[in-house]
């Protein structure tokens, strides 16, 4: 295979260096400026309009499809033995490069039907799709101009078709958002594994990403392959991640990025990416999305019949939503481009559950309940002033479903969705006892919808922020070089940034002082995302104390506060070398996790 260096040059224009924040393609939008004073945090993903659709949609379709699909999970070695894998088959079965290229040349997914895929996603209740535009094998599933290792130039597929363009059109028609997966790790590019030539690979990677953004306008870029690995060696670094994230945000500031754009850390991208697992509680510090398979494989494997039942898939979705996450559920089309019927059938049943009797309200736009603990018989999500209890284990006749209260509220109405049965409600200071009068309305999960009244939040304040002081050393010594008012603490300085132009990117310290005013009474949890050290005092109490120098870390501390009252607050951070970040978030029973807003911060107590 040959790389089209002339095509790369035409795309990259005057690219002359490989430090791509300083030498991006001339045709690309320039990335944010870097150096002292730079903050790489574009907004608060927990509250930003940019991510609102993603936070509300909750359920997406992952599509693993590439040249590996042509083998359908099996490779016969020259000695006649058979090796099995799916999207990793080239590496795990040690298929020689020439032989892998030969089989890819026969790839002909003529049955790829973008309309059918979009229709399947819509029917399943999935609000967005993420297709593998390029997996680790390096094979591009669109007619890239960067090389000829792609579906148009190295396959038996119709040269006039572009499946990404077809999918973009089909999803747009059905109001399903479009995203693309892009692997950083590349087994095929000859320049990838050698640190001396790696910059040339990055030029081509940037050019391909520009093609994807400019030509198909994805709302999500889902990166992968950022970890250290061999066969081939993977030189990707945290600094590479900083540069790539800035570059993509320069192409389209609205794109939602996962944390594998960097090194899968809380300071990388917008969303965390637990894989094949579901966190057992809400996640602090970052939005998150569990990616999981319907059977045991990501790519199509003819031999993999380990299909998860629709009940498990549906309960995964409700459990994830109840903890504030998204569910990216994978399908793997076969070599012809068709999604297996077993996947379609299961997705249809999940969608049928979501459409029945308003049960989808337990998922879309819903999140962690805050005011009640997760019960043993199911999960509870919240949408405004309603709780949605998804019951997996229905009580015996006359028995109840108990909810433990975490803060004061009253149940003012209760009903079983899809059933006219009565629900008796008994409530005391410890929680609620719900006793339905009949049988479950749904075998997968019966949903109880509860109207709840909580103490009203105090009106938003008129805060001016916190007094911020910054020192050009990590020990708070001497006079601060910068004193100003910060309307919030949401900083991701990474390697090259700092609080101000007068503060160096290496070795500085920061202190914010003033007052914080909660809008609700009760336990308020403060969360910090920091690098290298952090201390937080609220009302004179040391709430967070993590002074051992560390990389990106999440720390939490909970204090009981009274709505509308001002409390003294001091936050300190020091940067000793490498990266730097400092974010201050809060959450409460009726306050979803977010950067502490400027309206609730005051320079004076």
C-alpha positions in Angstrom: 0.0 0.0 0.0 1.2 3.5 -0.7 0.4 6.8 1.0 -0.6 9.7 -1.2 2.0 12.1 0.0 1.0 14.6 -2.7 -2.6 14.5 -1.5 -1.4 15.0 2.1 0.6 18.0 1.0 -2.4 19.5 -0.8 -4.4 19.1 2.4 -1.8 20.3 4.8 -0.6 23.2 2.8 2.3 24.8 4.5 2.7 22.3 7.3 6.4 22.3 8.1 6.6 21.1 11.7 5.1 18.2 13.6 4.3 20.1 16.8 0.8 20.5 15.4 -0.4 23.2 17.6 2.3 25.3 16.0 2.0 23.8 12.6 -1.6 22.8 11.8 -2.9 22.3 8.3 -3.2 25.6 6.6 -6.8 24.8 5.6 -7.8 24.1 9.2 -9.3 26.5 11.7 -6.5 27.6 14.0 -6.4 25.9 17.4 -6.7 28.0 20.6 -3.5 30.0 21.4 -1.2 28.4 23.8 1.3 29.6 26.4 1.0 31.3 29.7 -2.5 32.5 30.3 -4.2 29.7 28.2 -7.1 27.8 29.7 -8.1 24.7 27.7 -11.5 24.2 29.4 -14.0 25.4 26.8 -17.0 25.3 29.2 -18.7 23.3 31.9 -19.9 20.1 30.1 -22.3 19.5 32.9 -24.3 22.6 32.1 -23.1 23.7 28.6 -25.6 24.2 25.8 -23.0 22.4 23.6 -23.5 19.1 25.5 -27.2 19.4 26.3 -28.4 17.1 23.6 -25.8 14.4 24.6 -26.8 14.7 28.3 -30.5 14.3 27.4 -30.3 11.6 24.8 -28.7 8.9 27.1 -28.8 6.1 24.5 -26.7 5.6 21.4 -25.7 3.0 18.9 -22.0 2.0 18.4 -21.2 0.4 15.0 -17.9 -1.5 14.7 -17.4 -2.0 11.0 -14.1 -2.2 9.0 -11.9 -4.4 6.8 -11.8 -6.9 9.7 -15.5 -7.5 9.1 -14.6 -9.2 5.8 -13.1 -12.1 7.8 -16.2 -12.4 10.0 -14.2 -13.4 13.0 -12.1 -16.3 11.6 -8.7 -16.6 9.9 -7.3 -19.9 8.6 -3.6 -20.1 8.9 -1.4 -21.6 6.3 -1.1 -24.8 8.4 -4.9 -25.2 8.4 -5.5 -24.1 12.0 -8.2 -21.5 12.7 -7.7 -18.4 14.7 -10.7 -16.4 16.0 -11.1 -12.8 16.9 -13.1 -9.8 15.6 -11.8 -6.3 15.1 -8.4 -7.3 16.5 -8.0 -10.3 14.3 -5.1 -8.9 12.3 -3.0 -8.5 15.4 -4.1 -11.3 17.5 -3.9 -13.9 14.7 -0.6 -12.4 13.4 -1.9 -12.1 9.9 1.0 -10.9 7.6 0.4 -7.4 6.3 0.4 -8.4 2.6 -2.1 -11.1 3.3 -4.3 -8.8 5.3 -4.2 -6.3 2.5 -5.1 -9.0 0.0 -8.2 -10.0 1.9 -9.3 -6.4 2.3 -9.2 -6.0 -1.4 -12.1 -8.4 -1.6 -14.2 -6.5 0.9 -17.5 -5.6 -0.7 -20.2 -4.4 1.8 -22.8 -3.9 -0.9 -25.5 -4.6 1.6 -24.7 -1.6 3.8 -28.0 0.1 4.1 -27.7 3.4 5.9 -31.4 4.0 5.9 -32.0 0.6 7.6 -29.3 1.3 10.2 -30.8 4.7 11.0 -34.3 3.2 11.1 -33.0 0.4 13.5 -31.5 3.0 15.8 -34.6 5.1 15.8 -36.8 2.1 16.4 -34.5 1.1 19.3 -34.9 4.6 20.9 -31.2 5.3 20.2 -30.7 9.0 19.7 -27.2 9.0 18.2 -24.9 6.6 16.3 -21.1 6.4 16.4 -19.5 4.5 13.4 -15.9 3.3 13.4 -14.5 5.6 10.6 -11.1 4.1 11.3 -10.2 1.3 13.7 -6.7 0.2 14.8 -6.1 -1.5 11.4 -5.9 2.0 10.0 -8.4 1.3 7.2 -10.6 4.3 6.5 -14.2 3.7 5.8 -14.6 6.8 3.7 -12.9 8.0 0.5 -10.1 9.8 2.2 -7.6 11.7 0.1 -4.8 11.1 2.5 -4.0 7.5 1.5 -5.4 4.6 -0.5 -5.9 2.3 2.5 -9.6 2.9 2.4 -12.9 1.5 1.4 -13.0 3.3 -2.0 -9.5 2.5 -3.1 -8.7 -0.8 -1.6 -11.9 -3.0 -1.8 -14.3 -4.5 -4.2 -17.0 -2.0 -3.1 -18.7 0.4 -5.5 -16.3 3.3 -6.1 -19.1 5.8 -6.3 -20.5 5.1 -2.9 -19.5 6.7 0.4 -21.1 5.0 3.4 -20.3 7.9 5.8 -22.2 10.3 3.5 -25.0 7.8 3.2 -25.2 7.4 7.0 -25.0 11.2 7.5 -28.0 11.7 5.2 -30.0 8.8 6.7 -29.5 9.9 10.4 -30.3 13.5 9.6 -33.6 12.4 8.0 -34.6 10.6 11.2 -33.2 13.2 13.6 -30.5 10.8 14.9 -27.2 12.5 15.8 -24.1 11.3 14.0 -20.6 10.5 15.5 -17.4 8.9 14.4 -14.9 6.6 16.1 -11.3 7.3 15.2 -8.4 5.2 16.4 -5.1 6.9 17.3 -3.2 3.6 17.3 -2.6 2.6 13.7 -1.2 -0.8 12.8 -0.8 0.0 9.1 0.8 3.5 8.8 4.5 3.0 8.3 5.4 6.2 10.2 3.3 5.4 13.3 5.5 3.4 15.6 8.8 5.3 15.1 9.1 8.4 17.3 11.3 10.0 14.6 8.6 9.6 11.9 5.5 9.8 14.2 5.0 13.5 13.4 4.4 12.5 9.8 1.6 10.2 10.9 0.1 12.9 13.0 0.0 15.2 9.9 -2.1 12.5 8.1 -4.3 11.9 11.1 -5.1 15.6 11.4 -5.8 15.8 7.7 -8.2 12.8 8.0 -10.0 14.3 11.0 -10.4 17.6 9.0 -12.0 15.5 6.2 -14.4 13.9 8.7 -15.4 17.2 10.3 -15.7 19.2 7.1 -17.4 16.6 5.0 -19.8 14.9 7.4 -20.2 17.3 10.4 -20.3 14.8 13.2 -21.5 15.9 16.6 -19.2 13.4 18.4 -15.7 12.3 17.8 -15.0 9.1 19.8 -11.2 8.5 20.0 -9.5 5.2 20.9 -6.1 3.5 20.9 -4.4 6.0 23.2 -2.8 3.5 25.5 0.8 2.4 25.6 1.1 -0.8 23.5 3.4 -2.8 21.3 3.0 -4.6 17.9 3.3 -1.8 16.9 4.7 0.5 19.6 2.3 3.3 20.5 4.1 6.6 21.2 1.0 8.6 22.0 1.5 10.9 25.0 -0.5 13.2 27.2 0.9 16.2 25.3 -0.2 14.7 22.0 -3.7 14.5 23.6 -3.6 18.2 24.5 -2.7 19.2 21.0 -5.3 16.9 19.4 -8.1 18.1 21.6 -7.2 21.8 20.9 -7.0 21.0 17.1 -10.4 19.4 17.0 -12.0 22.1 19.0 -10.5 24.5 16.5 -12.2 22.6 13.6 -15.6 22.6 15.4 -16.0 23.9 19.0 -19.4 22.1 19.3 -18.1 18.6 19.0 -18.4 16.3 22.0 -15.1 14.5 22.7 -14.4 11.4 24.8 -11.5 11.2 27.2 -9.5 8.9 24.9 -8.5 11.9 22.9 -5.8 12.1 25.6 -5.0 9.4 28.0 -8.5 8.5 29.3 -8.3 10.8 32.3 -10.8 13.2 34.0 -9.0 16.2 32.4 -9.2 14.8 28.9 -12.2 15.6 26.6 -15.8 15.9 27.8 -16.8 12.3 28.6 -15.4 9.3 30.5 -15.6 5.9 28.8 -16.1 2.9 31.0 -16.0 -0.2 28.7 -18.1 -3.3 29.2 -19.0 -2.1 32.8 -21.4 0.1 34.5 -20.3 2.3 37.4 -22.2 1.4 40.6 -22.9 5.1 41.4 -22.8 8.5 39.8 -19.4 9.5 38.6 -17.7 12.6 40.0 -15.8 15.2 37.8 -16.8 14.2 34.3 -19.7 13.2 32.1 -19.6 9.5 31.3 -20.8 6.8 28.8 -20.6 3.1 29.2 -19.9 1.4 25.8 -20.9 -2.3 25.7 -21.6 -5.1 23.3 -24.9 -6.9 22.6 -23.0 -10.3 22.4 -19.4 -10.8 23.3 -17.7 -9.1 20.3 -17.4 -5.6 19.0 -16.9 -6.5 15.3 -18.9 -9.2 13.6 -17.9 -12.8 14.6 -19.8 -15.5 12.9 -19.2 -17.9 15.9 -20.3 -15.5 18.7 -23.9 -16.3 19.7 -23.6 -15.1 23.2 -26.5 -12.7 22.8 -27.6 -10.7 25.9 -31.3 -10.9 26.6 -33.4 -7.8 25.9 -34.2 -7.6 29.7 -30.5 -7.2 30.5 -30.0 -4.6 27.8 -33.0 -2.6 29.0 -32.0 -2.8 32.6 -28.4 -1.8 31.7 -30.0 1.4 30.1 -32.2 2.3 33.1 -29.4 1.6 35.6 -26.9 3.8 33.6 -29.5 6.6 33.3 -30.2 6.4 37.0 -26.5 7.1 37.7 -26.3 10.0 35.3 -24.6 8.2 32.4 -25.1 7.3 28.7 -25.3 3.9 27.1 -23.5 3.3 23.8 -24.6 -0.2 22.7 -22.7 -1.8 19.9 -23.7 -3.6 16.8 -21.2 -5.3 14.4 -22.4 -5.5 10.7 -21.3 -8.6 8.8 -19.1 -8.6 5.7 -22.0 -7.5 3.5 -22.7 -4.5 5.8 -25.9 -5.9 7.4 -26.5 -5.8 11.1 -27.2 -9.3 12.4 -30.9 -10.0 12.9 -30.3 -11.0 16.5 -29.0 -7.5 17.2 -32.0 -5.9 15.4 -34.5 -8.0 17.3 -33.0 -7.1 20.7 -32.8 -3.4 19.9 -36.4 -3.5 18.8 -37.5 -4.9 22.1 -35.5 -2.3 24.0 -37.2 0.4 21.9 -40.6 -1.2 22.5 -40.0 -0.9 26.3 -39.0 2.7 26.0 -42.1 3.6 23.9 -44.6 1.8 26.2 -46.6 3.9 28.6 -44.1 6.7 29.0 -41.4 4.4 30.4 -38.8 6.3 28.3 -39.1 9.2 30.8 -37.0 7.0 33.1 -34.2 7.5 30.6 -34.4 10.5 28.3 -33.4 13.7 30.1 -33.3 11.8 33.4 -30.4 11.4 35.8 -29.4 10.5 39.3 -32.3 11.1 41.8 -30.3 12.8 44.5 -33.0 12.6 47.2 -33.2 8.8 47.5 -30.6 6.0 47.7 -30.6 3.3 45.1 -32.8 0.4 46.2 -32.0 -3.3 46.1 -35.1 -4.0 43.9 -34.2 -1.8 41.0 -33.1 1.7 40.2 -34.5 5.3 40.5 -33.9 8.1 38.1 -35.2 11.7 38.3 -36.5 14.2 35.8 -37.5 17.5 37.3 -40.1 16.9 40.1 -40.7 13.3 39.2 -39.0 10.1 40.2 -39.0 7.1 38.0 -38.6 3.8 39.9 -37.7 1.0 37.5 -38.6 -2.1 39.4 -36.7 -5.3 38.5 -38.0 -7.4 41.5 -41.7 -6.9 42.0 -43.0 -7.3 45.5 -45.2 -10.2 46.6 -48.9 -9.2 47.0 -49.3 -6.9 49.9 -45.6 -6.3 50.2 -43.9 -2.9 49.6 -41.1 -1.2 47.8 -39.0 0.9 50.2 -37.0 4.0 49.3 -34.5 5.5 51.7 -34.6 9.3 51.8 -31.3 11.2 51.6 -33.0 14.6 52.1 -36.6 15.9 52.7 -39.3 15.5 50.1 -42.9 14.5 49.9 -44.6 12.1 47.4 -47.7 13.9 46.1 -48.7 11.3 43.6 -47.8 7.8 42.6 -48.8 5.6 39.7 -47.7 2.4 37.9 -47.0 3.2 34.2 -49.0 0.9 31.9 -51.4 0.0 34.7 -54.4 1.5 36.5 -53.6 -0.1 39.8 -53.4 1.9 43.0 -50.2 2.6 44.8 -50.4 3.2 48.6 -47.8 5.6 49.9 -46.6 5.7 53.5 -43.9 8.2 54.3 -41.8 9.2 57.4 -38.5 10.9 58.1 -36.5 7.9 56.9 -38.1 7.3 53.5 -41.1 6.1 51.6 -43.0 2.8 51.5 -44.8 2.1 48.2 -47.3 -0.7 48.0 -48.8 -1.4 44.6 -52.1 -3.1 44.5 -51.6 -5.4 41.5 -49.1 -7.3 39.4 -46.1 -5.9 37.5 -47.1 -4.1 34.3 -43.9 -5.2 32.5 -41.7 -8.3 32.7 -38.5 -6.4 32.0 -39.0 -3.5 34.4 -42.2 -2.0 35.7 -41.9 1.8 36.2 -43.5 3.7 39.1 -43.8 7.4 38.4 -43.7 9.5 41.6 -44.6 13.2 41.8 -42.4 14.7 44.5 -42.3 18.0 46.2 -38.9 19.2 47.6 -38.1 22.4 49.5 -37.8 25.2 46.9 -34.3 26.3 45.9 -33.4 29.7 47.0 -33.4 32.3 44.1 -30.1 32.5 42.2 -27.7 34.9 43.8 -26.0 37.9 42.3 -22.4 36.9 43.0 -19.4 38.6 41.6 -17.0 35.5 41.9 -14.0 34.9 44.1 -10.9 36.9 44.6 -8.1 35.0 42.8 -4.4 35.4 43.6 -1.6 33.8 41.7 2.1 33.4 42.5 4.9 32.6 40.0 6.1 29.8 42.4 4.5 26.7 43.9 4.9 27.8 47.5 2.7 30.9 47.8 5.8 33.0 48.7 6.2 36.7 48.2 3.6 38.9 46.7 1.1 37.5 44.2 1.9 38.5 40.6 -1.7 38.6 39.7 -4.8 39.5 41.7 -8.2 39.5 40.0 -11.8 38.3 40.3 -12.7 34.9 38.8 -16.3 34.2 38.2 -15.8 30.5 38.7 -13.0 27.9 39.0 -13.0 25.9 35.8 -9.4 25.6 34.7 -7.6 23.0 32.6 -4.2 24.6 31.9 -2.6 21.3 30.9 1.1 21.6 29.9 1.3 25.0 28.2 -1.3 27.1 30.0 -1.3 29.0 33.3 -3.7 31.3 35.1 -2.3 34.5 33.4 0.3 35.7 31.0 2.4 36.9 34.0 2.4 33.4 35.5 4.7 30.7 34.0 3.3 27.4 32.8 5.7 25.6 35.2 5.7 26.1 38.9 2.9 28.4 40.2 0.3 28.5 42.9 -3.3 29.8 43.1 -5.6 30.8 45.9 -9.3 31.8 45.6 -11.1 33.4 48.6 -14.5 34.8 49.3 -17.9 33.3 50.1 -20.2 30.6 48.6 -24.0 30.6 49.0 -25.9 27.3 48.5 -29.4 27.4 47.0 -30.6 24.4 49.1 -30.1 23.3 52.7 -28.6 20.0 53.5 -25.5 18.0 52.5 -23.5 19.7 49.7 -20.7 17.8 48.1 -17.8 19.8 46.8 -15.7 18.1 44.1 -12.3 19.2 42.9 -10.4 18.1 39.8 -6.8 19.1 40.4 -3.2 18.7 39.4 -0.8 18.9 41.4 -2.2 19.7 44.8 -5.5 21.0 46.3 -6.9 22.2 49.6 -10.5 23.4 50.2 -11.9 25.1 53.3 -15.6 25.8 53.7 -16.9 27.7 56.7 -13.4 27.3 58.2 -13.4 23.5 57.9 -10.8 21.7 55.8 -13.1 19.8 53.4 -10.5 18.5 50.8 -6.9 18.0 51.6 -4.8 16.4 48.8 -1.4 18.0 49.1 0.7 15.1 48.0 1.7 16.1 44.4 -0.4 14.1 42.0 -1.6 13.9 38.4 -5.2 14.6 37.4 -7.3 13.6 40.4 -10.9 13.9 41.7 -11.5 14.6 45.4 -14.8 15.1 47.2 -15.9 16.4 50.5 -19.4 16.9 51.9 -20.6 19.6 54.4 -24.1 20.5 55.7 -25.1 24.0 54.7 -28.2 26.2 54.9 -29.7 27.7 51.7 -29.1 31.5 51.2 -26.4 31.7 53.9 -22.9 32.9 53.0 -20.0 30.7 53.9 -16.4 31.6 53.8 -14.5 29.6 51.2 -10.8 29.2 50.4 -9.4 27.1 47.6 -5.7 26.5 47.0 -3.8 24.8 44.2 -0.1 24.4 43.4 1.6 23.3 40.2 5.0 21.8 40.6 5.7 20.7 37.0 4.1 19.0 34.1 0.4 19.6 33.8 -1.9 21.8 35.8 -5.7 21.9 36.4 -8.2 23.2 38.9 -12.0 22.8 38.8 -14.4 23.4 41.7 -17.8 21.6 41.3 -20.7 21.1 43.7 -23.8 18.9 43.9 -26.6 18.4 46.4 -29.9 16.5 46.7 -31.5 18.9 44.3 -28.5 20.4 42.6 -27.0 18.3 39.8 -23.2 18.2 39.6 -21.8 21.3 38.0 -19.1 23.9 38.2 -20.0 26.2 41.1 -21.8 29.0 39.3 -20.6 32.6 39.5 -24.0 33.6 40.8 -23.3 31.8 44.1 -19.8 33.1 44.6 -18.9 36.4 46.3 -15.6 38.2 46.8 -16.7 39.3 50.2 -18.3 37.3 53.0 
